[in-house]
Amino acid sequence: MLNTLLNALLGCSHRRTTFPITPGRRSGLRHGTYVVCLDCGKEFGYNWNEMRIGEPVTASVTTETAEAAFSAANR
């Protein structure tokens, strides 16, 4: 609760992120490695060479797109 209030007032610092995720070749939904902020859920590109978080990912995968890809993969 307090964390949400501080994020609303000051913005998220994105200090707690997932381990870099690289999608499989067959996923087709994403290109490149990315990390996700554990506090606000925002996605950022990740540069393995520099080991740094990059710019925010502009288009996130919607639930409908993910469900369609999941159901197509399980046919």
PDB file with SEQRES, HELIX, SHEET and CRYST1 records, atoms N, CA, C and O in Angstrom:
SEQRES   1 A   75  MET LEU ASN THR LEU LEU ASN ALA LEU LEU GLY CYS SER          
SEQRES   2 A   75  HIS ARG ARG THR THR PHE PRO ILE THR PRO GLY ARG ARG          
SEQRES   3 A   75  SER GLY LEU ARG HIS GLY THR TYR VAL VAL CYS LEU ASP          
SEQRES   4 A   75  CYS GLY LYS GLU PHE GLY TYR ASN TRP ASN GLU MET ARG          
SEQRES   5 A   75  ILE GLY GLU PRO VAL THR ALA SER VAL THR THR GLU THR          
SEQRES   6 A   75  ALA GLU ALA ALA PHE SER ALA ALA ASN ARG                      
HELIX    1 AA1 LEU A    2  LEU A   10  1                                   9    
HELIX    2 AA2 THR A   63  ALA A   73  1                                  11    
SHEET    1 AA1 3 TYR A  34  VAL A  36  0                                        
SHEET    2 AA1 3 GLU A  43  ASN A  47 -1                                        
SHEET    3 AA1 3 ARG A  52  PRO A  56 -1                                        
CRYST1    1.000    1.000    1.000  90.00  90.00  90.00 P 1           1          
ATOM      1  N   MET A   1       0.824  -1.194   0.000  1.00  0.00           N  
ATOM      2  CA  MET A   1       0.000   0.000   0.000  1.00  0.00           C  
ATOM      3  C   MET A   1       0.869   1.259   0.000  1.00  0.00           C  
ATOM      4  O   MET A   1       0.678   2.157  -0.820  1.00  0.00           O  
ATOM      5  N   LEU A   2       1.820   1.310   0.924  1.00  0.00           N  
ATOM      6  CA  LEU A   2       2.711   2.471   1.007  1.00  0.00           C  
ATOM      7  C   LEU A   2       3.563   2.583  -0.259  1.00  0.00           C  
ATOM      8  O   LEU A   2       3.810   3.683  -0.754  1.00  0.00           O  
ATOM      9  N   ASN A   3       4.006   1.444  -0.773  1.00  0.00           N  
ATOM     10  CA  ASN A   3       4.818   1.437  -1.990  1.00  0.00           C  
ATOM     11  C   ASN A   3       4.021   1.982  -3.178  1.00  0.00           C  
ATOM     12  O   ASN A   3       4.553   2.739  -3.990  1.00  0.00           O  
ATOM     13  N   THR A   4       2.762   1.600  -3.277  1.00  0.00           N  
ATOM     14  CA  THR A   4       1.898   2.090  -4.356  1.00  0.00           C  
ATOM     15  C   THR A   4       1.700   3.598  -4.258  1.00  0.00           C  
ATOM     16  O   THR A   4       1.715   4.296  -5.272  1.00  0.00           O  
ATOM     17  N   LEU A   5       1.517   4.094  -3.055  1.00  0.00           N  
ATOM     18  CA  LEU A   5       1.335   5.528  -2.848  1.00  0.00           C  
ATOM     19  C   LEU A   5       2.600   6.297  -3.236  1.00  0.00           C  
ATOM     20  O   LEU A   5       2.521   7.332  -3.897  1.00  0.00           O  
ATOM     21  N   LEU A   6       3.757   5.793  -2.827  1.00  0.00           N  
ATOM     22  CA  LEU A   6       5.018   6.452  -3.187  1.00  0.00           C  
ATOM     23  C   LEU A   6       5.260   6.423  -4.697  1.00  0.00           C  
ATOM     24  O   LEU A   6       5.738   7.404  -5.266  1.00  0.00           O  
ATOM     25  N   ASN A   7       4.935   5.308  -5.345  1.00  0.00           N  
ATOM     26  CA  ASN A   7       5.077   5.228  -6.802  1.00  0.00           C  
ATOM     27  C   ASN A   7       4.172   6.238  -7.498  1.00  0.00           C  
ATOM     28  O   ASN A   7       4.566   6.838  -8.498  1.00  0.00           O  
ATOM     29  N   ALA A   8       2.971   6.427  -6.980  1.00  0.00           N  
ATOM     30  CA  ALA A   8       2.048   7.388  -7.579  1.00  0.00           C  
ATOM     31  C   ALA A   8       2.564   8.816  -7.436  1.00  0.00           C  
ATOM     32  O   ALA A   8       2.419   9.628  -8.350  1.00  0.00           O  
ATOM     33  N   LEU A   9       3.162   9.118  -6.294  1.00  0.00           N  
ATOM     34  CA  LEU A   9       3.652  10.476  -6.052  1.00  0.00           C  
ATOM     35  C   LEU A   9       5.012  10.753  -6.692  1.00  0.00           C  
ATOM     36  O   LEU A   9       5.205  11.795  -7.319  1.00  0.00           O  
ATOM     37  N   LEU A  10       5.938   9.833  -6.537  1.00  0.00           N  
ATOM     38  CA  LEU A  10       7.312  10.062  -6.975  1.00  0.00           C  
ATOM     39  C   LEU A  10       7.699   9.291  -8.241  1.00  0.00           C  
ATOM     40  O   LEU A  10       8.708   9.610  -8.870  1.00  0.00           O  
ATOM     41  N   GLY A  11       6.928   8.306  -8.609  1.00  0.00           N  
ATOM     42  CA  GLY A  11       7.286   7.458  -9.733  1.00  0.00           C  
ATOM     43  C   GLY A  11       8.119   6.283  -9.241  1.00  0.00           C  
ATOM     44  O   GLY A  11       8.752   6.358  -8.188  1.00  0.00           O  
ATOM     45  N   CYS A  12       8.114   5.223  -9.993  1.00  0.00           N  
ATOM     46  CA  CYS A  12       8.820   4.001  -9.605  1.00  0.00           C  
ATOM     47  C   CYS A  12      10.300   4.124  -9.972  1.00  0.00           C  
ATOM     48  O   CYS A  12      10.641   4.665 -11.024  1.00  0.00           O  
ATOM     49  N   SER A  13      11.170   3.622  -9.105  1.00  0.00           N  
ATOM     50  CA  SER A  13      12.616   3.683  -9.371  1.00  0.00           C  
ATOM     51  C   SER A  13      13.099   2.482 -10.181  1.00  0.00           C  
ATOM     52  O   SER A  13      14.236   2.479 -10.653  1.00  0.00           O  
ATOM     53  N   HIS A  14      12.260   1.466 -10.351  1.00  0.00           N  
ATOM     54  CA  HIS A  14      12.563   0.265 -11.133  1.00  0.00           C  
ATOM     55  C   HIS A  14      13.832  -0.425 -10.641  1.00  0.00           C  
ATOM     56  O   HIS A  14      14.626  -0.908 -11.448  1.00  0.00           O  
ATOM     57  N   ARG A  15      14.028  -0.475  -9.340  1.00  0.00           N  
ATOM     58  CA  ARG A  15      15.217  -1.126  -8.784  1.00  0.00           C  
ATOM     59  C   ARG A  15      15.062  -2.640  -8.679  1.00  0.00           C  
ATOM     60  O   ARG A  15      16.052  -3.366  -8.771  1.00  0.00           O  
ATOM     61  N   ARG A  16      13.842  -3.125  -8.490  1.00  0.00           N  
ATOM     62  CA  ARG A  16      13.615  -4.568  -8.381  1.00  0.00           C  
ATOM     63  C   ARG A  16      13.053  -5.083  -9.699  1.00  0.00           C  
ATOM     64  O   ARG A  16      11.908  -4.791 -10.045  1.00  0.00           O  
ATOM     65  N   THR A  17      13.852  -5.847 -10.433  1.00  0.00           N  
ATOM     66  CA  THR A  17      13.429  -6.358 -11.730  1.00  0.00           C  
ATOM     67  C   THR A  17      13.624  -7.874 -11.791  1.00  0.00           C  
ATOM     68  O   THR A  17      14.333  -8.464 -10.976  1.00  0.00           O  
ATOM     69  N   THR A  18      12.981  -8.473 -12.771  1.00  0.00           N  
ATOM     70  CA  THR A  18      13.161  -9.892 -13.015  1.00  0.00           C  
ATOM     71  C   THR A  18      14.538 -10.132 -13.615  1.00  0.00           C  
ATOM     72  O   THR A  18      15.210  -9.191 -14.038  1.00  0.00           O  
ATOM     73  N   PHE A  19      14.955 -11.386 -13.652  1.00  0.00           N  
ATOM     74  CA  PHE A  19      16.151 -11.755 -14.385  1.00  0.00           C  
ATOM     75  C   PHE A  19      15.849 -11.515 -15.856  1.00  0.00           C  
ATOM     76  O   PHE A  19      14.701 -11.680 -16.268  1.00  0.00           O  
ATOM     77  N   PRO A  20      16.840 -11.130 -16.670  1.00  0.00           N  
ATOM     78  CA  PRO A  20      16.562 -10.892 -18.094  1.00  0.00           C  
ATOM     79  C   PRO A  20      15.921 -12.104 -18.771  1.00  0.00           C  
ATOM     80  O   PRO A  20      16.372 -13.238 -18.607  1.00  0.00           O  
ATOM     81  N   ILE A  21      14.872 -11.842 -19.526  1.00  0.00           N  
ATOM     82  CA  ILE A  21      14.098 -12.879 -20.197  1.00  0.00           C  
ATOM     83  C   ILE A  21      14.332 -12.768 -21.699  1.00  0.00           C  
ATOM     84  O   ILE A  21      14.166 -11.696 -22.282  1.00  0.00           O  
ATOM     85  N   THR A  22      14.715 -13.873 -22.319  1.00  0.00           N  
ATOM     86  CA  THR A  22      14.860 -13.919 -23.772  1.00  0.00           C  
ATOM     87  C   THR A  22      13.829 -14.897 -24.306  1.00  0.00           C  
ATOM     88  O   THR A  22      13.902 -16.086 -23.998  1.00  0.00           O  
ATOM     89  N   PRO A  23      12.866 -14.431 -25.103  1.00  0.00           N  
ATOM     90  CA  PRO A  23      11.815 -15.313 -25.604  1.00  0.00           C  
ATOM     91  C   PRO A  23      12.381 -16.363 -26.554  1.00  0.00           C  
ATOM     92  O   PRO A  23      13.419 -16.158 -27.183  1.00  0.00           O  
ATOM     93  N   GLY A  24      11.686 -17.475 -26.645  1.00  0.00           N  
ATOM     94  CA  GLY A  24      12.069 -18.533 -27.577  1.00  0.00           C  
ATOM     95  C   GLY A  24      11.860 -18.108 -29.013  1.00  0.00           C  
ATOM     96  O   GLY A  24      11.164 -17.133 -29.296  1.00  0.00           O  
ATOM     97  N   ARG A  25      12.463 -18.842 -29.900  1.00  0.00           N  
ATOM     98  CA  ARG A  25      12.364 -18.499 -31.328  1.00  0.00           C  
ATOM     99  C   ARG A  25      10.956 -18.636 -31.857  1.00  0.00           C  
ATOM    100  O   ARG A  25      10.559 -17.898 -32.758  1.00  0.00           O  
ATOM    101  N   ARG A  26      10.200 -19.562 -31.317  1.00  0.00           N  
ATOM    102  CA  ARG A  26       8.863 -19.808 -31.843  1.00  0.00           C  
ATOM    103  C   ARG A  26       7.793 -18.920 -31.242  1.00  0.00           C  
ATOM    104  O   ARG A  26       6.647 -18.966 -31.690  1.00  0.00           O  
ATOM    105  N   SER A  27       8.122 -18.117 -30.250  1.00  0.00           N  
ATOM    106  CA  SER A  27       7.071 -17.342 -29.589  1.00  0.00           C  
ATOM    107  C   SER A  27       6.440 -16.328 -30.541  1.00  0.00           C  
ATOM    108  O   SER A  27       5.216 -16.206 -30.585  1.00  0.00           O  
ATOM    109  N   GLY A  28       7.248 -15.607 -31.297  1.00  0.00           N  
ATOM    110  CA  GLY A  28       6.715 -14.650 -32.261  1.00  0.00           C  
ATOM    111  C   GLY A  28       6.086 -13.416 -31.646  1.00  0.00           C  
ATOM    112  O   GLY A  28       5.700 -12.498 -32.370  1.00  0.00           O  
ATOM    113  N   LEU A  29       5.974 -13.370 -30.325  1.00  0.00           N  
ATOM    114  CA  LEU A  29       5.328 -12.238 -29.669  1.00  0.00           C  
ATOM    115  C   LEU A  29       6.304 -11.123 -29.346  1.00  0.00           C  
ATOM    116  O   LEU A  29       5.926  -9.951 -29.345  1.00  0.00           O  
ATOM    117  N   ARG A  30       7.559 -11.472 -29.069  1.00  0.00           N  
ATOM    118  CA  ARG A  30       8.553 -10.492 -28.652  1.00  0.00           C  
ATOM    119  C   ARG A  30       9.846 -10.720 -29.405  1.00  0.00           C  
ATOM    120  O   ARG A  30      10.115 -11.805 -29.922  1.00  0.00           O  
ATOM    121  N   HIS A  31      10.631  -9.669 -29.450  1.00  0.00           N  
ATOM    122  CA  HIS A  31      11.965  -9.758 -30.032  1.00  0.00           C  
ATOM    123  C   HIS A  31      12.933  -9.114 -29.065  1.00  0.00           C  
ATOM    124  O   HIS A  31      12.727  -7.976 -28.643  1.00  0.00           O  
ATOM    125  N   GLY A  32      13.980  -9.823 -28.712  1.00  0.00           N  
ATOM    126  CA  GLY A  32      14.989  -9.258 -27.823  1.00  0.00           C  
ATOM    127  C   GLY A  32      14.755  -9.588 -26.360  1.00  0.00           C  
ATOM    128  O   GLY A  32      13.682 -10.034 -25.955  1.00  0.00           O  
ATOM    129  N   THR A  33      15.781  -9.356 -25.604  1.00  0.00           N  
ATOM    130  CA  THR A  33      15.757  -9.635 -24.169  1.00  0.00           C  
ATOM    131  C   THR A  33      15.144  -8.453 -23.423  1.00  0.00           C  
ATOM    132  O   THR A  33      15.346  -7.297 -23.796  1.00  0.00           O  
ATOM    133  N   TYR A  34      14.399  -8.755 -22.375  1.00  0.00           N  
ATOM    134  CA  TYR A  34      13.758  -7.695 -21.599  1.00  0.00           C  
ATOM    135  C   TYR A  34      13.711  -8.082 -20.126  1.00  0.00           C  
ATOM    136  O   TYR A  34      13.897  -9.246 -19.774  1.00  0.00           O  
ATOM    137  N   VAL A  35      13.460  -7.094 -19.269  1.00  0.00           N  
ATOM    138  CA  VAL A  35      13.229  -7.301 -17.839  1.00  0.00           C  
ATOM    139  C   VAL A  35      11.919  -6.614 -17.479  1.00  0.00           C  
ATOM    140  O   VAL A  35      11.451  -5.730 -18.197  1.00  0.00           O  
ATOM    141  N   VAL A  36      11.332  -7.029 -16.359  1.00  0.00           N  
ATOM    142  CA  VAL A  36      10.076  -6.442 -15.900  1.00  0.00           C  
ATOM    143  C   VAL A  36      10.274  -5.938 -14.476  1.00  0.00           C  
ATOM    144  O   VAL A  36      10.815  -6.652 -13.631  1.00  0.00           O  
ATOM    145  N   CYS A  37       9.846  -4.733 -14.214  1.00  0.00           N  
ATOM    146  CA  CYS A  37       9.910  -4.168 -12.863  1.00  0.00           C  
ATOM    147  C   CYS A  37       8.912  -4.916 -11.974  1.00  0.00           C  
ATOM    148  O   CYS A  37       7.735  -5.027 -12.317  1.00  0.00           O  
ATOM    149  N   LEU A  38       9.376  -5.419 -10.850  1.00  0.00           N  
ATOM    150  CA  LEU A  38       8.514  -6.170  -9.945  1.00  0.00           C  
ATOM    151  C   LEU A  38       7.566  -5.280  -9.153  1.00  0.00           C  
ATOM    152  O   LEU A  38       6.587  -5.771  -8.590  1.00  0.00           O  
ATOM    153  N   ASP A  39       7.836  -3.996  -9.102  1.00  0.00           N  
ATOM    154  CA  ASP A  39       6.974  -3.082  -8.350  1.00  0.00           C  
ATOM    155  C   ASP A  39       5.835  -2.518  -9.196  1.00  0.00           C  
ATOM    156  O   ASP A  39       4.692  -2.461  -8.742  1.00  0.00           O  
ATOM    157  N   CYS A  40       6.145  -2.100 -10.426  1.00  0.00           N  
ATOM    158  CA  CYS A  40       5.105  -1.456 -11.235  1.00  0.00           C  
ATOM    159  C   CYS A  40       4.694  -2.259 -12.473  1.00  0.00           C  
ATOM    160  O   CYS A  40       3.672  -1.952 -13.085  1.00  0.00           O  
ATOM    161  N   GLY A  41       5.467  -3.277 -12.852  1.00  0.00           N  
ATOM    162  CA  GLY A  41       5.099  -4.116 -13.984  1.00  0.00           C  
ATOM    163  C   GLY A  41       5.554  -3.598 -15.340  1.00  0.00           C  
ATOM    164  O   GLY A  41       5.239  -4.207 -16.362  1.00  0.00           O  
ATOM    165  N   LYS A  42       6.275  -2.504 -15.374  1.00  0.00           N  
ATOM    166  CA  LYS A  42       6.733  -1.935 -16.635  1.00  0.00           C  
ATOM    167  C   LYS A  42       7.860  -2.788 -17.220  1.00  0.00           C  
ATOM    168  O   LYS A  42       8.696  -3.308 -16.481  1.00  0.00           O  
ATOM    169  N   GLU A  43       7.881  -2.930 -18.540  1.00  0.00           N  
ATOM    170  CA  GLU A  43       8.873  -3.745 -19.220  1.00  0.00           C  
ATOM    171  C   GLU A  43       9.951  -2.869 -19.857  1.00  0.00           C  
ATOM    172  O   GLU A  43       9.660  -1.810 -20.413  1.00  0.00           O  
ATOM    173  N   PHE A  44      11.197  -3.328 -19.766  1.00  0.00           N  
ATOM    174  CA  PHE A  44      12.340  -2.601 -20.317  1.00  0.00           C  
ATOM    175  C   PHE A  44      13.205  -3.550 -21.125  1.00  0.00           C  
ATOM    176  O   PHE A  44      13.372  -4.714 -20.759  1.00  0.00           O  
ATOM    177  N   GLY A  45      13.752  -3.054 -22.218  1.00  0.00           N  
ATOM    178  CA  GLY A  45      14.724  -3.822 -22.962  1.00  0.00           C  
ATOM    179  C   GLY A  45      15.966  -4.032 -22.114  1.00  0.00           C  
ATOM    180  O   GLY A  45      16.230  -3.261 -21.191  1.00  0.00           O  
ATOM    181  N   TYR A  46      16.737  -5.084 -22.426  1.00  0.00           N  
ATOM    182  CA  TYR A  46      17.941  -5.371 -21.647  1.00  0.00           C  
ATOM    183  C   TYR A  46      19.093  -5.621 -22.603  1.00  0.00           C  
ATOM    184  O   TYR A  46      18.944  -6.362 -23.575  1.00  0.00           O  
ATOM    185  N   ASN A  47      20.245  -5.008 -22.336  1.00  0.00           N  
ATOM    186  CA  ASN A  47      21.435  -5.164 -23.157  1.00  0.00           C  
ATOM    187  C   ASN A  47      22.392  -6.122 -22.444  1.00  0.00           C  
ATOM    188  O   ASN A  47      22.956  -5.783 -21.404  1.00  0.00           O  
ATOM    189  N   TRP A  48      22.572  -7.323 -23.013  1.00  0.00           N  
ATOM    190  CA  TRP A  48      23.455  -8.312 -22.392  1.00  0.00           C  
ATOM    191  C   TRP A  48      24.920  -7.886 -22.444  1.00  0.00           C  
ATOM    192  O   TRP A  48      25.686  -8.194 -21.530  1.00  0.00           O  
ATOM    193  N   ASN A  49      25.316  -7.181 -23.507  1.00  0.00           N  
ATOM    194  CA  ASN A  49      26.725  -6.775 -23.639  1.00  0.00           C  
ATOM    195  C   ASN A  49      27.131  -5.786 -22.548  1.00  0.00           C  
ATOM    196  O   ASN A  49      28.213  -5.899 -21.971  1.00  0.00           O  
ATOM    197  N   GLU A  50      26.268  -4.829 -22.274  1.00  0.00           N  
ATOM    198  CA  GLU A  50      26.558  -3.824 -21.252  1.00  0.00           C  
ATOM    199  C   GLU A  50      25.980  -4.202 -19.887  1.00  0.00           C  
ATOM    200  O   GLU A  50      26.303  -3.583 -18.873  1.00  0.00           O  
ATOM    201  N   MET A  51      25.118  -5.232 -19.873  1.00  0.00           N  
ATOM    202  CA  MET A  51      24.404  -5.666 -18.660  1.00  0.00           C  
ATOM    203  C   MET A  51      23.668  -4.509 -18.005  1.00  0.00           C  
ATOM    204  O   MET A  51      23.796  -4.261 -16.806  1.00  0.00           O  
ATOM    205  N   ARG A  52      22.896  -3.807 -18.823  1.00  0.00           N  
ATOM    206  CA  ARG A  52      22.136  -2.656 -18.350  1.00  0.00           C  
ATOM    207  C   ARG A  52      20.704  -2.695 -18.877  1.00  0.00           C  
ATOM    208  O   ARG A  52      20.419  -3.240 -19.943  1.00  0.00           O  
ATOM    209  N   ILE A  53      19.817  -2.095 -18.086  1.00  0.00           N  
ATOM    210  CA  ILE A  53      18.430  -1.932 -18.504  1.00  0.00           C  
ATOM    211  C   ILE A  53      18.362  -0.813 -19.522  1.00  0.00           C  
ATOM    212  O   ILE A  53      18.995   0.230 -19.354  1.00  0.00           O  
ATOM    213  N   GLY A  54      17.592  -1.029 -20.580  1.00  0.00           N  
ATOM    214  CA  GLY A  54      17.477  -0.036 -21.638  1.00  0.00           C  
ATOM    215  C   GLY A  54      16.175   0.743 -21.555  1.00  0.00           C  
ATOM    216  O   GLY A  54      15.631   0.974 -20.475  1.00  0.00           O  
ATOM    217  N   GLU A  55      15.701   1.132 -22.699  1.00  0.00           N  
ATOM    218  CA  GLU A  55      14.482   1.926 -22.807  1.00  0.00           C  
ATOM    219  C   GLU A  55      13.240   1.076 -22.529  1.00  0.00           C  
ATOM    220  O   GLU A  55      13.272  -0.142 -22.701  1.00  0.00           O  
ATOM    221  N   PRO A  56      12.154   1.711 -22.102  1.00  0.00           N  
ATOM    222  CA  PRO A  56      10.905   0.963 -21.891  1.00  0.00           C  
ATOM    223  C   PRO A  56      10.423   0.323 -23.193  1.00  0.00           C  
ATOM    224  O   PRO A  56      10.579   0.894 -24.273  1.00  0.00           O  
ATOM    225  N   VAL A  57       9.847  -0.849 -23.078  1.00  0.00           N  
ATOM    226  CA  VAL A  57       9.265  -1.531 -24.228  1.00  0.00           C  
ATOM    227  C   VAL A  57       7.935  -0.868 -24.510  1.00  0.00           C  
ATOM    228  O   VAL A  57       7.095  -0.755 -23.617  1.00  0.00           O  
ATOM    229  N   THR A  58       7.732  -0.428 -25.743  1.00  0.00           N  
ATOM    230  CA  THR A  58       6.527   0.337 -26.060  1.00  0.00           C  
ATOM    231  C   THR A  58       5.281  -0.526 -26.172  1.00  0.00           C  
ATOM    232  O   THR A  58       4.233  -0.147 -25.648  1.00  0.00           O  
ATOM    233  N   ALA A  59       5.356  -1.647 -26.822  1.00  0.00           N  
ATOM    234  CA  ALA A  59       4.178  -2.491 -27.015  1.00  0.00           C  
ATOM    235  C   ALA A  59       4.300  -3.738 -26.155  1.00  0.00           C  
ATOM    236  O   ALA A  59       5.167  -4.581 -26.386  1.00  0.00           O  
ATOM    237  N   SER A  60       3.430  -3.850 -25.165  1.00  0.00           N  
ATOM    238  CA  SER A  60       3.441  -5.045 -24.331  1.00  0.00           C  
ATOM    239  C   SER A  60       2.468  -6.061 -24.917  1.00  0.00           C  
ATOM    240  O   SER A  60       1.570  -5.712 -25.683  1.00  0.00           O  
ATOM    241  N   VAL A  61       2.656  -7.291 -24.554  1.00  0.00           N  
ATOM    242  CA  VAL A  61       1.786  -8.356 -25.031  1.00  0.00           C  
ATOM    243  C   VAL A  61       0.474  -8.282 -24.271  1.00  0.00           C  
ATOM    244  O   VAL A  61       0.459  -8.267 -23.040  1.00  0.00           O  
ATOM    245  N   THR A  62      -0.625  -8.235 -25.007  1.00  0.00           N  
ATOM    246  CA  THR A  62      -1.924  -8.212 -24.345  1.00  0.00           C  
ATOM    247  C   THR A  62      -2.325  -9.627 -23.970  1.00  0.00           C  
ATOM    248  O   THR A  62      -1.772 -10.595 -24.494  1.00  0.00           O  
ATOM    249  N   THR A  63      -3.258  -9.743 -23.091  1.00  0.00           N  
ATOM    250  CA  THR A  63      -3.719 -11.055 -22.651  1.00  0.00           C  
ATOM    251  C   THR A  63      -4.317 -11.818 -23.820  1.00  0.00           C  
ATOM    252  O   THR A  63      -4.104 -13.025 -23.940  1.00  0.00           O  
ATOM    253  N   GLU A  64      -5.062 -11.139 -24.683  1.00  0.00           N  
ATOM    254  CA  GLU A  64      -5.680 -11.802 -25.823  1.00  0.00           C  
ATOM    255  C   GLU A  64      -4.633 -12.373 -26.768  1.00  0.00           C  
ATOM    256  O   GLU A  64      -4.785 -13.492 -27.258  1.00  0.00           O  
ATOM    257  N   THR A  65      -3.560 -11.609 -27.031  1.00  0.00           N  
ATOM    258  CA  THR A  65      -2.497 -12.064 -27.916  1.00  0.00           C  
ATOM    259  C   THR A  65      -1.775 -13.251 -27.307  1.00  0.00           C  
ATOM    260  O   THR A  65      -1.464 -14.216 -28.006  1.00  0.00           O  
ATOM    261  N   ALA A  66      -1.507 -13.190 -26.022  1.00  0.00           N  
ATOM    262  CA  ALA A  66      -0.819 -14.286 -25.342  1.00  0.00           C  
ATOM    263  C   ALA A  66      -1.685 -15.537 -25.327  1.00  0.00           C  
ATOM    264  O   ALA A  66      -1.178 -16.638 -25.543  1.00  0.00           O  
ATOM    265  N   GLU A  67      -2.977 -15.390 -25.076  1.00  0.00           N  
ATOM    266  CA  GLU A  67      -3.874 -16.541 -25.069  1.00  0.00           C  
ATOM    267  C   GLU A  67      -3.971 -17.170 -26.451  1.00  0.00           C  
ATOM    268  O   GLU A  67      -4.015 -18.394 -26.578  1.00  0.00           O  
ATOM    269  N   ALA A  68      -4.006 -16.337 -27.489  1.00  0.00           N  
ATOM    270  CA  ALA A  68      -4.065 -16.859 -28.853  1.00  0.00           C  
ATOM    271  C   ALA A  68      -2.809 -17.637 -29.205  1.00  0.00           C  
ATOM    272  O   ALA A  68      -2.885 -18.703 -29.815  1.00  0.00           O  
ATOM    273  N   ALA A  69      -1.664 -17.113 -28.826  1.00  0.00           N  
ATOM    274  CA  ALA A  69      -0.397 -17.794 -29.097  1.00  0.00           C  
ATOM    275  C   ALA A  69      -0.299 -19.084 -28.307  1.00  0.00           C  
ATOM    276  O   ALA A  69       0.195 -20.090 -28.815  1.00  0.00           O  
ATOM    277  N   PHE A  70      -0.767 -19.063 -27.063  1.00  0.00           N  
ATOM    278  CA  PHE A  70      -0.720 -20.251 -26.217  1.00  0.00           C  
ATOM    279  C   PHE A  70      -1.611 -21.338 -26.771  1.00  0.00           C  
ATOM    280  O   PHE A  70      -1.203 -22.497 -26.842  1.00  0.00           O  
ATOM    281  N   SER A  71      -2.824 -20.982 -27.167  1.00  0.00           N  
ATOM    282  CA  SER A  71      -3.751 -21.999 -27.678  1.00  0.00           C  
ATOM    283  C   SER A  71      -3.286 -22.534 -29.027  1.00  0.00           C  
ATOM    284  O   SER A  71      -3.490 -23.712 -29.320  1.00  0.00           O  
ATOM    285  N   ALA A  72      -2.666 -21.696 -29.852  1.00  0.00           N  
ATOM    286  CA  ALA A  72      -2.162 -22.152 -31.148  1.00  0.00           C  
ATOM    287  C   ALA A  72      -0.990 -23.108 -30.956  1.00  0.00           C  
ATOM    288  O   ALA A  72      -0.838 -24.055 -31.728  1.00  0.00           O  
ATOM    289  N   ALA A  73      -0.167 -22.877 -29.947  1.00  0.00           N  
ATOM    290  CA  ALA A  73       0.992 -23.730 -29.693  1.00  0.00           C  
ATOM    291  C   ALA A  73       0.583 -25.084 -29.134  1.00  0.00           C  
ATOM    292  O   ALA A  73       1.336 -26.050 -29.262  1.00  0.00           O  
ATOM    293  N   ASN A  74      -0.589 -25.177 -28.520  1.00  0.00           N  
ATOM    294  CA  ASN A  74      -1.023 -26.417 -27.893  1.00  0.00           C  
ATOM    295  C   ASN A  74      -1.991 -27.220 -28.759  1.00  0.00           C  
ATOM    296  O   ASN A  74      -2.624 -28.151 -28.261  1.00  0.00           O  
ATOM    297  N   ARG A  75      -2.119 -26.895 -30.001  1.00  0.00           N  
ATOM    298  CA  ARG A  75      -3.031 -27.634 -30.886  1.00  0.00           C  
ATOM    299  C   ARG A  75      -2.399 -28.903 -31.368  1.00  0.00           C  
ATOM    300  O   ARG A  75      -3.018 -29.653 -32.122  1.00  0.00           O  
TER     301      ARG A  75                                                      
END                                                                             
